[in-house]
Structures are given as C-alpha cells and as structure tokens.
Amino acid sequence: MAPTHVLRCCQRGLAWIPVIFIALVVCWSYYAYVVELCIFTIPSIGEKIVYLIFFHLSFIMFVWSYWKTIFTNPANPSKEFCLPKAEKERYEKEERPESQQEILWRAATSLPLYTRTGAGAIRYCDRCQVIKPDRCHHCSACDMCVLKMDHHCPWVNNCVGFSNYKFFILFLAYSLVYCLFIAATVLQYFIKFWTNELPDTQAKFHVLFLFFVAAMFCISILSLFSYHLWLVGKNRSTIEAFRAPVFRTGSDKNGFSLGFRKNIAQVFGDQKKYWLLPVFTSQGDGLTFPTRLVTADAEQATVTLQPEPDKSETITISMETCPV
C-alpha cells in the first residue's frame, strides 16, 4: 500500500484537474474569438477593433479575479486562539467531555466569541487544535480551519473564505460578463454559419461551438452568481445559509446581518472605487464580526466566558446593544 504522503500528493495533483480544464477552455475561447472570429470572419475593421477592445477588457478582469481566487491563501485563526501548552496537555489527557469543556471555557475568557456549537459548547477543532473564531470552520479538503469559510470550490482548487470571498464574487461577475459578451457578439455570425450564409471554413466550427459553450456557462454562472449576491446582501456564508449560527440566545440566521448597505461593505469595503477591482478591501480581520444583536466596542465591550454550575457553560456579555 502506498504511503499516506504519496496518496496525499496524488490527491492534491488530481485536485488541479478542474482548474486546468477551465484554463484550457478559456485559452481556446481566446483563440476562437480573437483569431477565428475577429481576424478571419468579421469583415468590418471598425467592428473588429470595438469587439477586440471590449473582449480584452472583460478577459483581463476575468483572468485577474480568477487568479486571485485561486492563489490567495485562506486566512487561518491567529495564535491567540490556540490553547496554551499546559492547557493543551490537560485537554488531551482528559477523557470526560465536561472537563474538556471547562478547560476550553477558561481558555476562551479573553477571546471575542459570540457563537457556540448547537449544544452550546465552545467550538473547538481537534484537528487544528484551535478554538474556532466566529464563522470559522474546518475544511477537510484544505485540512485547515478557514476564517469565515464559505465553501471549498473545486473549480478554483481553493477554500473560499474571508481572504478571497470578494475575489470569488468578482470572478463570477466577470466570467458572466465575459460569456455574455461572447454570446451576444457571436450570435449574428452563429446564425449566418448555421444558415449557410457564410462559406464553410475552419472558423465555422469554432464560432458555432463558441456560442454554445458561452451560452451554457452563462446559464450556470448566472444562477450561482445570483445566489452569492443574495448571500452578500444577507451577510451569510453558504454554510450559514444551510446551518444558522448559534448565539447565546439561540440560533439566528440573521445574526450577522447589519442591513443591506453595511452587509455589502463587509465584503467590498467602504471605498466604492475599489469594488470592481480584485484587490482586498473587505472589512475586519476575519476573527471578529459585528452582529445584529450586539455592538463590538473596543473601549466598552468586555466578554466573560465561564461555566455554569448546572450546565457547565454560559456566556456573560457586557456591552451596549445595537438597535436592530
């Protein structure tokens, strides 16, 4: 049987297949549009120039955002969320879950935590050996805890989370613009080739297939893009859309929603001039998030976590409430 690390390397190599497939399709679409359509098929020079300018603008933004989504490393919990060495050894030696939770409650007294497990316990990752910050989840594919994890996307071979969620949204947006532009500009020549108004050449196959591929991707991307725009407006991740986060008062699917405008600013930032650029402008550090129920004020807010005698856990939060 092959060693574990060899299997792991093979698994990582196979994970790049969807990305390579997308890259090959994009490279072919570039050749088909620029060479076969614009150079060999379109007769008007003015039409060629206009098409090529807008095509390259959408192509550059699409590739840029896709590259950033793929190669931006997922953000991980900071060292403050790791158990101290002595507490970690005690936690590993303890066999009773109640005693382990008491250790976690003590370690979490100075941490800004507002969410719990469904049972009301401290969210702890045994694999990464860290107390999970709010909205943080462990990705089995990346084998790490990811801040504000949304999902693991095989088409980018990366985990989509706090560090690259804006890039992922822009990738969907620009890929949709790219496909829509191709489909719209190719349509008239698609009809001419289909009705034999243009002679059969090598370009015919490329133009016909280019329209079908662009239209197919348009439909699939539009549904996914619309869904994630809805998530941004609600300030939810894909995980939170299926499983509402649990607060002290119970589960609340709108717990992190601050209103439509503030929800958008959480992902895209305050400066609108950077919204359409694949540069990081998201608010916060990925470790703490303002909630609908409380306002995190650095000077006034204090968080105290301690176990209750009867339930072995409680959260006492002293801070000003934020009007809903």
RAQUILIN-V865873 format. One record per helix or strand. SS is the DSSP state (@ for helix, = for strand). FROM is the first residue (numbers start at 1). TO is the last residue. If there is no record, write none. Layout:
BEGIN
ss->SS from->FROM to->TO
ss->SS from->FROM to->TO
END
This chain:
BEGIN
ss->@ from->4 to->14
ss->@ from->17 to->39
ss->@ from->45 to->71
ss->@ from->79 to->81
ss->= from->82 to->82
ss->@ from->85 to->93
ss->@ from->97 to->107
ss->= from->116 to->116
ss->= from->124 to->125
ss->= from->130 to->131
ss->= from->137 to->139
ss->= from->144 to->146
ss->= from->151 to->153
ss->= from->158 to->160
ss->@ from->165 to->194
ss->@ from->202 to->234
ss->@ from->238 to->242
ss->= from->246 to->247
ss->= from->250 to->251
ss->@ from->260 to->268
ss->@ from->272 to->274
ss->= from->294 to->294
ss->= from->302 to->306
ss->= from->314 to->318
ss->= from->321 to->321
END
